[in-house]
Amino acid sequence: MLHRLHRISALLISLYVVFHLANHLAALGGVETHIAFMQNYRQVYRASLVEPLLLACVLFQVGSGITFIVRRRGQRRGFFDRAQALSGAYLAFFLLFHLSAVLYGRFVQGLDTNFYFAAAGLQPGAYPGFFMPYYALAVLAYFTHLACGLSWLTRRRLPTVARDRAAIGAMALGLLLAVTIVAAFSGVLYPVELPAEYCLGNCSEPPVR
Ligand code: HEM
């Protein structure tokens, strides 16, 4: 039963995440494109019934995922079985940290948690050594976790070679997306001028927080 609920909740979260990552890829077209995409998309996921459901699903996903890891501790065999637990553990850490930061930024600091909010920590002089792997591993872990789950679900219908190839392909796609998104937010593709309210002490103008 818990596995079935974990899968249903994963599906609901994925509906959000696919567009969330597409939103971040829109940063390839510039900061304005990213912000315009997010403003439109927010009308869906910030709707009064949708956002609490999404946040509840994330909390349930983290709790049920940790339960599975603890229950099968020391019993996992093979690359994909272990990769599923490892990527799930990282996603649990990331989601708790990421959501706390976004909600704190929005409700306590009163910030618009847009492109600049995520980009601030990645700029030179801030904490790129932490935030680059932090975001990149999140995208990679999401694709890895999904790939391992789908590989297991199709184990009776598809040959092992086909499942392994598809899973490795999905992980490679995740890595490519991770590097592309982090590059755009870090200012590698074009300069990122942070408005003063987002500065973490690394802007020419003095920070206001
Ligand atoms: C490069 C990677 C990522 C960046 C830069 C990023 C950035 C952001 C930002 C700026 C927000 C605030 C959105 C808003 O204010 O409307 C946000 C919200 C959120 N992100 Fe991410 N994100 C990343 C990856 C992920 C991944 C991989 C997941 C899940 C697996 C995720 C899940 C969420 C969730 C659940 C929210 C909360 C939505 C809400 O209710 O406001 N993010 N993210």
py3Dmol code that shows the C-alpha trace and the ligand (Angstrom):
import py3Dmol

protein = """\
ATOM      1  CA  MET A   1       0.000   0.000   0.000  1.00  0.00           C
ATOM      2  CA  LEU A   2       2.776   2.451   0.982  1.00  0.00           C
ATOM      3  CA  HIS A   3       4.584   1.650  -2.293  1.00  0.00           C
ATOM      4  CA  ARG A   4       1.447   2.363  -4.307  1.00  0.00           C
ATOM      5  CA  LEU A   5       0.924   5.723  -2.550  1.00  0.00           C
ATOM      6  CA  HIS A   6       4.634   6.559  -3.066  1.00  0.00           C
ATOM      7  CA  ARG A   7       4.137   5.978  -6.815  1.00  0.00           C
ATOM      8  CA  ILE A   8       0.938   8.057  -7.032  1.00  0.00           C
ATOM      9  CA  SER A   9       2.566  10.892  -5.102  1.00  0.00           C
ATOM     10  CA  ALA A  10       5.666  10.630  -7.357  1.00  0.00           C
ATOM     11  CA  LEU A  11       3.405  11.075 -10.376  1.00  0.00           C
ATOM     12  CA  LEU A  12       1.791  14.216  -8.932  1.00  0.00           C
ATOM     13  CA  ILE A  13       5.190  15.687  -7.950  1.00  0.00           C
ATOM     14  CA  SER A  14       6.546  14.829 -11.411  1.00  0.00           C
ATOM     15  CA  LEU A  15       3.747  16.790 -13.070  1.00  0.00           C
ATOM     16  CA  TYR A  16       5.164  19.813 -11.234  1.00  0.00           C
ATOM     17  CA  VAL A  17       8.871  18.944 -11.676  1.00  0.00           C
ATOM     18  CA  VAL A  18       8.763  18.384 -15.469  1.00  0.00           C
ATOM     19  CA  PHE A  19       7.479  21.944 -15.978  1.00  0.00           C
ATOM     20  CA  HIS A  20       9.748  23.258 -13.188  1.00  0.00           C
ATOM     21  CA  LEU A  21      12.807  21.947 -15.053  1.00  0.00           C
ATOM     22  CA  ALA A  22      11.412  23.214 -18.381  1.00  0.00           C
ATOM     23  CA  ASN A  23      11.080  26.591 -16.628  1.00  0.00           C
ATOM     24  CA  HIS A  24      14.766  26.435 -15.647  1.00  0.00           C
ATOM     25  CA  LEU A  25      15.755  25.435 -19.182  1.00  0.00           C
ATOM     26  CA  ALA A  26      13.927  28.551 -20.400  1.00  0.00           C
ATOM     27  CA  ALA A  27      16.804  30.456 -18.742  1.00  0.00           C
ATOM     28  CA  LEU A  28      18.765  29.539 -21.893  1.00  0.00           C
ATOM     29  CA  GLY A  29      16.683  32.278 -23.540  1.00  0.00           C
ATOM     30  CA  GLY A  30      17.685  34.812 -20.843  1.00  0.00           C
ATOM     31  CA  VAL A  31      16.549  35.880 -17.366  1.00  0.00           C
ATOM     32  CA  GLU A  32      13.416  37.642 -18.660  1.00  0.00           C
ATOM     33  CA  THR A  33      12.252  34.480 -20.434  1.00  0.00           C
ATOM     34  CA  HIS A  34      12.725  32.454 -17.230  1.00  0.00           C
ATOM     35  CA  ILE A  35      10.810  34.976 -15.125  1.00  0.00           C
ATOM     36  CA  ALA A  36       7.949  35.276 -17.643  1.00  0.00           C
ATOM     37  CA  PHE A  37       7.594  31.445 -17.782  1.00  0.00           C
ATOM     38  CA  MET A  38       7.539  31.258 -13.957  1.00  0.00           C
ATOM     39  CA  GLN A  39       4.951  34.030 -13.634  1.00  0.00           C
ATOM     40  CA  ASN A  40       2.596  32.112 -15.943  1.00  0.00           C
ATOM     41  CA  TYR A  41       3.304  28.710 -14.402  1.00  0.00           C
ATOM     42  CA  ARG A  42       2.772  30.046 -10.859  1.00  0.00           C
ATOM     43  CA  GLN A  43      -0.893  30.614 -11.690  1.00  0.00           C
ATOM     44  CA  VAL A  44      -1.174  26.819 -11.826  1.00  0.00           C
ATOM     45  CA  TYR A  45       1.021  25.567  -8.968  1.00  0.00           C
ATOM     46  CA  ARG A  46       0.359  28.426  -6.565  1.00  0.00           C
ATOM     47  CA  ALA A  47      -3.428  27.989  -6.898  1.00  0.00           C
ATOM     48  CA  SER A  48      -5.005  27.670  -3.440  1.00  0.00           C
ATOM     49  CA  LEU A  49      -5.764  23.938  -3.760  1.00  0.00           C
ATOM     50  CA  VAL A  50      -2.707  22.934  -5.809  1.00  0.00           C
ATOM     51  CA  GLU A  51       0.197  24.294  -3.741  1.00  0.00           C
ATOM     52  CA  PRO A  52      -0.799  22.698  -0.383  1.00  0.00           C
ATOM     53  CA  LEU A  53      -1.381  19.389  -2.208  1.00  0.00           C
ATOM     54  CA  LEU A  54       2.063  19.609  -3.857  1.00  0.00           C
ATOM     55  CA  LEU A  55       3.796  20.432  -0.569  1.00  0.00           C
ATOM     56  CA  ALA A  56       1.915  17.616   1.229  1.00  0.00           C
ATOM     57  CA  CYS A  57       2.953  15.164  -1.522  1.00  0.00           C
ATOM     58  CA  VAL A  58       6.604  16.232  -1.132  1.00  0.00           C
ATOM     59  CA  LEU A  59       6.483  15.671   2.654  1.00  0.00           C
ATOM     60  CA  PHE A  60       4.785  12.295   2.178  1.00  0.00           C
ATOM     61  CA  GLN A  61       7.351  11.350  -0.501  1.00  0.00           C
ATOM     62  CA  VAL A  62      10.273  12.187   1.785  1.00  0.00           C
ATOM     63  CA  GLY A  63       8.764  10.305   4.754  1.00  0.00           C
ATOM     64  CA  SER A  64       7.780   7.183   2.766  1.00  0.00           C
ATOM     65  CA  GLY A  65      11.104   7.211   0.854  1.00  0.00           C
ATOM     66  CA  ILE A  66      13.133   7.292   4.081  1.00  0.00           C
ATOM     67  CA  THR A  67      10.973   4.438   5.428  1.00  0.00           C
ATOM     68  CA  PHE A  68      11.862   2.289   2.359  1.00  0.00           C
ATOM     69  CA  ILE A  69      15.577   3.064   2.727  1.00  0.00           C
ATOM     70  CA  VAL A  70      15.595   2.139   6.421  1.00  0.00           C
ATOM     71  CA  ARG A  71      13.525  -1.033   5.882  1.00  0.00           C
ATOM     72  CA  ARG A  72      15.842  -2.439   3.172  1.00  0.00           C
ATOM     73  CA  ARG A  73      19.131  -1.283   4.704  1.00  0.00           C
ATOM     74  CA  GLY A  74      21.963  -3.703   3.844  1.00  0.00           C
ATOM     75  CA  GLN A  75      19.743  -5.811   1.524  1.00  0.00           C
ATOM     76  CA  ARG A  76      20.188  -3.942  -1.775  1.00  0.00           C
ATOM     77  CA  ARG A  77      22.031  -5.737  -4.578  1.00  0.00           C
ATOM     78  CA  GLY A  78      23.192  -4.425  -7.964  1.00  0.00           C
ATOM     79  CA  PHE A  79      23.872  -0.968  -9.386  1.00  0.00           C
ATOM     80  CA  PHE A  80      20.297   0.206 -10.052  1.00  0.00           C
ATOM     81  CA  ASP A  81      18.917  -1.035  -6.723  1.00  0.00           C
ATOM     82  CA  ARG A  82      21.631   0.893  -4.866  1.00  0.00           C
ATOM     83  CA  ALA A  83      21.357   3.939  -7.166  1.00  0.00           C
ATOM     84  CA  GLN A  84      17.625   4.104  -6.392  1.00  0.00           C
ATOM     85  CA  ALA A  85      18.273   4.312  -2.637  1.00  0.00           C
ATOM     86  CA  LEU A  86      21.166   6.771  -2.996  1.00  0.00           C
ATOM     87  CA  SER A  87      19.276   9.113  -5.358  1.00  0.00           C
ATOM     88  CA  GLY A  88      16.177   8.878  -3.129  1.00  0.00           C
ATOM     89  CA  ALA A  89      18.200   9.800  -0.038  1.00  0.00           C
ATOM     90  CA  TYR A  90      19.689  12.816  -1.833  1.00  0.00           C
ATOM     91  CA  LEU A  91      16.259  13.916  -3.104  1.00  0.00           C
ATOM     92  CA  ALA A  92      14.880  13.708   0.455  1.00  0.00           C
ATOM     93  CA  PHE A  93      17.708  15.953   1.727  1.00  0.00           C
ATOM     94  CA  PHE A  94      17.397  18.331  -1.255  1.00  0.00           C
ATOM     95  CA  LEU A  95      13.620  18.682  -1.152  1.00  0.00           C
ATOM     96  CA  LEU A  96      13.532  19.481   2.576  1.00  0.00           C
ATOM     97  CA  PHE A  97      16.353  22.025   2.201  1.00  0.00           C
ATOM     98  CA  HIS A  98      15.027  23.479  -1.077  1.00  0.00           C
ATOM     99  CA  LEU A  99      11.440  23.925   0.109  1.00  0.00           C
ATOM    100  CA  SER A 100      12.533  25.387   3.459  1.00  0.00           C
ATOM    101  CA  ALA A 101      14.744  27.905   1.621  1.00  0.00           C
ATOM    102  CA  VAL A 102      12.013  28.843  -0.889  1.00  0.00           C
ATOM    103  CA  LEU A 103       9.302  29.220   1.786  1.00  0.00           C
ATOM    104  CA  TYR A 104      11.687  31.153   4.083  1.00  0.00           C
ATOM    105  CA  GLY A 105      12.684  33.468   1.210  1.00  0.00           C
ATOM    106  CA  ARG A 106       9.067  34.068   0.278  1.00  0.00           C
ATOM    107  CA  PHE A 107       7.326  34.400   3.655  1.00  0.00           C
ATOM    108  CA  VAL A 108      10.095  35.542   6.035  1.00  0.00           C
ATOM    109  CA  GLN A 109      12.405  37.583   3.784  1.00  0.00           C
ATOM    110  CA  GLY A 110       9.515  38.788   1.614  1.00  0.00           C
ATOM    111  CA  LEU A 111      11.441  38.015  -1.593  1.00  0.00           C
ATOM    112  CA  ASP A 112      10.078  37.068  -4.984  1.00  0.00           C
ATOM    113  CA  THR A 113      11.655  33.581  -5.152  1.00  0.00           C
ATOM    114  CA  ASN A 114      12.378  33.836  -8.879  1.00  0.00           C
ATOM    115  CA  PHE A 115      15.484  33.272 -11.056  1.00  0.00           C
ATOM    116  CA  TYR A 116      17.591  35.695  -8.980  1.00  0.00           C
ATOM    117  CA  PHE A 117      16.767  33.913  -5.713  1.00  0.00           C
ATOM    118  CA  ALA A 118      18.274  30.654  -7.018  1.00  0.00           C
ATOM    119  CA  ALA A 119      21.085  32.392  -8.937  1.00  0.00           C
ATOM    120  CA  ALA A 120      22.299  34.399  -5.906  1.00  0.00           C
ATOM    121  CA  GLY A 121      24.127  31.515  -4.220  1.00  0.00           C
ATOM    122  CA  LEU A 122      25.772  30.442  -7.482  1.00  0.00           C
ATOM    123  CA  GLN A 123      27.523  33.733  -8.253  1.00  0.00           C
ATOM    124  CA  PRO A 124      31.281  34.195  -7.741  1.00  0.00           C
ATOM    125  CA  GLY A 125      31.866  35.508  -4.224  1.00  0.00           C
ATOM    126  CA  ALA A 126      28.751  33.715  -2.880  1.00  0.00           C
ATOM    127  CA  TYR A 127      28.721  29.914  -2.394  1.00  0.00           C
ATOM    128  CA  PRO A 128      29.081  28.304  -5.854  1.00  0.00           C
ATOM    129  CA  GLY A 129      31.182  25.471  -4.361  1.00  0.00           C
ATOM    130  CA  PHE A 130      28.107  24.370  -2.417  1.00  0.00           C
ATOM    131  CA  PHE A 131      25.235  25.375  -4.717  1.00  0.00           C
ATOM    132  CA  MET A 132      26.626  24.018  -8.023  1.00  0.00           C
ATOM    133  CA  PRO A 133      26.743  20.363  -6.889  1.00  0.00           C
ATOM    134  CA  TYR A 134      23.625  20.936  -4.717  1.00  0.00           C
ATOM    135  CA  TYR A 135      21.419  21.836  -7.724  1.00  0.00           C
ATOM    136  CA  ALA A 136      23.184  19.641 -10.298  1.00  0.00           C
ATOM    137  CA  LEU A 137      22.915  16.520  -8.102  1.00  0.00           C
ATOM    138  CA  ALA A 138      19.207  17.254  -7.513  1.00  0.00           C
ATOM    139  CA  VAL A 139      18.420  17.134 -11.237  1.00  0.00           C
ATOM    140  CA  LEU A 140      20.631  14.055 -11.735  1.00  0.00           C
ATOM    141  CA  ALA A 141      19.085  12.338  -8.682  1.00  0.00           C
ATOM    142  CA  TYR A 142      15.555  13.031  -9.958  1.00  0.00           C
ATOM    143  CA  PHE A 143      16.279  11.373 -13.339  1.00  0.00           C
ATOM    144  CA  THR A 144      18.196   8.507 -11.692  1.00  0.00           C
ATOM    145  CA  HIS A 145      15.426   7.808  -9.191  1.00  0.00           C
ATOM    146  CA  LEU A 146      12.766   7.816 -11.887  1.00  0.00           C
ATOM    147  CA  ALA A 147      14.871   5.662 -14.232  1.00  0.00           C
ATOM    148  CA  CYS A 148      15.532   3.045 -11.522  1.00  0.00           C
ATOM    149  CA  GLY A 149      11.841   2.993 -10.531  1.00  0.00           C
ATOM    150  CA  LEU A 150      10.652   2.559 -14.130  1.00  0.00           C
ATOM    151  CA  SER A 151      13.279  -0.129 -14.765  1.00  0.00           C
ATOM    152  CA  TRP A 152      11.973  -2.103 -11.772  1.00  0.00           C
ATOM    153  CA  LEU A 153       8.315  -1.633 -12.760  1.00  0.00           C
ATOM    154  CA  THR A 154       8.979  -2.992 -16.286  1.00  0.00           C
ATOM    155  CA  ARG A 155      11.177  -5.920 -15.123  1.00  0.00           C
ATOM    156  CA  ARG A 156       8.658  -8.589 -16.240  1.00  0.00           C
ATOM    157  CA  ARG A 157       7.876  -6.999 -19.603  1.00  0.00           C
ATOM    158  CA  LEU A 158      11.261  -5.838 -20.967  1.00  0.00           C
ATOM    159  CA  PRO A 159      14.633  -7.603 -21.323  1.00  0.00           C
ATOM    160  CA  THR A 160      17.327  -6.543 -18.822  1.00  0.00           C
ATOM    161  CA  VAL A 161      19.606  -5.090 -21.537  1.00  0.00           C
ATOM    162  CA  ALA A 162      16.853  -2.791 -22.845  1.00  0.00           C
ATOM    163  CA  ARG A 163      15.916  -1.646 -19.312  1.00  0.00           C
ATOM    164  CA  ASP A 164      19.548  -0.971 -18.355  1.00  0.00           C
ATOM    165  CA  ARG A 165      20.193   0.996 -21.556  1.00  0.00           C
ATOM    166  CA  ALA A 166      17.034   3.076 -21.096  1.00  0.00           C
ATOM    167  CA  ALA A 167      17.966   3.801 -17.454  1.00  0.00           C
ATOM    168  CA  ILE A 168      21.543   4.848 -18.329  1.00  0.00           C
ATOM    169  CA  GLY A 169      20.151   7.019 -21.164  1.00  0.00           C
ATOM    170  CA  ALA A 170      17.761   8.762 -18.746  1.00  0.00           C
ATOM    171  CA  MET A 171      20.587   9.357 -16.255  1.00  0.00           C
ATOM    172  CA  ALA A 172      22.796  10.810 -19.022  1.00  0.00           C
ATOM    173  CA  LEU A 173      19.934  13.137 -20.038  1.00  0.00           C
ATOM    174  CA  GLY A 174      19.601  14.200 -16.391  1.00  0.00           C
ATOM    175  CA  LEU A 175      23.316  14.992 -16.215  1.00  0.00           C
ATOM    176  CA  LEU A 176      23.116  17.074 -19.401  1.00  0.00           C
ATOM    177  CA  LEU A 177      20.114  19.045 -18.087  1.00  0.00           C
ATOM    178  CA  ALA A 178      21.818  19.507 -14.708  1.00  0.00           C
ATOM    179  CA  VAL A 179      24.969  20.999 -16.257  1.00  0.00           C
ATOM    180  CA  THR A 180      22.956  23.215 -18.648  1.00  0.00           C
ATOM    181  CA  ILE A 181      20.674  24.637 -15.924  1.00  0.00           C
ATOM    182  CA  VAL A 182      23.490  25.244 -13.435  1.00  0.00           C
ATOM    183  CA  ALA A 183      25.562  26.932 -16.171  1.00  0.00           C
ATOM    184  CA  ALA A 184      22.682  29.310 -17.014  1.00  0.00           C
ATOM    185  CA  PHE A 185      22.032  30.231 -13.364  1.00  0.00           C
ATOM    186  CA  SER A 186      25.754  30.649 -12.583  1.00  0.00           C
ATOM    187  CA  GLY A 187      26.294  33.313 -15.232  1.00  0.00           C
ATOM    188  CA  VAL A 188      28.450  31.109 -17.465  1.00  0.00           C
ATOM    189  CA  LEU A 189      26.220  31.667 -20.529  1.00  0.00           C
ATOM    190  CA  TYR A 190      25.541  35.401 -20.001  1.00  0.00           C
ATOM    191  CA  PRO A 191      26.258  37.833 -17.157  1.00  0.00           C
ATOM    192  CA  VAL A 192      23.746  37.740 -14.290  1.00  0.00           C
ATOM    193  CA  GLU A 193      23.169  41.158 -12.647  1.00  0.00           C
ATOM    194  CA  LEU A 194      21.642  40.454  -9.226  1.00  0.00           C
ATOM    195  CA  PRO A 195      19.196  43.088  -7.930  1.00  0.00           C
ATOM    196  CA  ALA A 196      20.455  44.383  -4.547  1.00  0.00           C
ATOM    197  CA  GLU A 197      17.819  42.567  -2.463  1.00  0.00           C
ATOM    198  CA  TYR A 198      19.140  39.147  -3.608  1.00  0.00           C
ATOM    199  CA  CYS A 199      22.837  39.835  -2.970  1.00  0.00           C
ATOM    200  CA  LEU A 200      24.654  37.616  -0.514  1.00  0.00           C
ATOM    201  CA  GLY A 201      27.372  40.199   0.118  1.00  0.00           C
ATOM    202  CA  ASN A 202      28.882  39.751  -3.357  1.00  0.00           C
ATOM    203  CA  CYS A 203      27.421  42.706  -5.303  1.00  0.00           C
ATOM    204  CA  SER A 204      28.827  46.154  -5.928  1.00  0.00           C
ATOM    205  CA  GLU A 205      25.692  47.723  -4.383  1.00  0.00           C
ATOM    206  CA  PRO A 206      25.326  47.115  -0.611  1.00  0.00           C
ATOM    207  CA  PRO A 207      22.898  44.282   0.261  1.00  0.00           C
ATOM    208  CA  VAL A 208      19.579  45.314   1.827  1.00  0.00           C
ATOM    209  CA  ARG A 209      19.237  42.138   3.904  1.00  0.00           C
TER     210      ARG A 209
END
"""
ligand_1 = """\
43
HEM
C 18.607 23.452 -10.883
C 17.729 23.069 -10.103
C 16.641 23.881 -9.434
C 16.496 25.232 -9.219
C 17.451 26.338 -9.623
C 15.229 25.429 -8.524
C 14.704 26.648 -8.138
C 13.462 26.846 -7.553
C 12.847 28.122 -7.276
C 13.447 29.478 -7.593
C 11.637 27.869 -6.700
C 10.597 28.916 -6.262
C 9.452 28.945 -7.279
C 8.446 30.076 -7.018
O 8.700 30.949 -6.198
O 7.392 30.075 -7.652
C 11.504 26.445 -6.574
C 10.425 25.806 -6.001
C 10.288 24.448 -5.910
N 11.137 23.495 -6.412
Fe 12.895 23.859 -7.358
N 14.642 24.211 -8.344
C 15.472 23.241 -8.867
C 15.265 21.878 -8.911
C 14.212 21.240 -8.311
C 14.019 19.801 -8.310
C 14.973 18.800 -8.977
C 12.877 19.556 -7.618
C 12.210 18.258 -7.276
C 12.700 17.073 -7.491
C 12.339 20.851 -7.189
C 11.173 21.022 -6.484
C 10.624 22.241 -6.132
C 9.378 22.405 -5.415
C 8.478 21.261 -4.925
C 9.172 23.794 -5.262
C 8.028 24.501 -4.496
C 6.922 25.003 -5.407
C 5.994 25.905 -4.626
O 5.041 25.398 -4.045
O 6.229 27.109 -4.571
N 13.181 21.842 -7.636
N 12.615 25.841 -7.117
"""
view = py3Dmol.view(width=600, height=400)
view.addModel(protein, "pdb")
view.setStyle({"model": 0}, {"cartoon": {"style": "trace"}})
view.addModel(ligand_1, "xyz")
view.setStyle({"model": 1}, {"stick": {}})
view.zoomTo()
view.show()
